[in-house]
Amino acid sequence: MWQEAWRALCAGGERSEGREQTAHTAQLIDAASGHHVWAERYDRDLNDIFAVQDEITERIVTSVGPEFLSAEMQRASARICIA
């Protein structure tokens, strides 16, 4: 049931690399197939820990946003034609 409600899932993690560095990973997963759509790693200074969240969001939207928008428009169009 959740596959019908959610088209993609975002997963990630954070790991400390010493006292001043962190490594962040982010993955976007297609909910229906379980396949990875996008993934990236970010190595940052510890004082940039909150700024990296905005960067990850921006990268997801610019990298795969148009693809998902197109797919959603096709799904919506198919539903309109059926009804």
Secondary structure, DSSP 8 states (H G I E B T S, - for coil): -HHHH-SEEEEEEEEE-SSSEEEEEEEEEETTT--EEEEEEEEEEGGGTTHHHHHHHHHHHHHHHHHHHHHHHHHHHHHHHH-
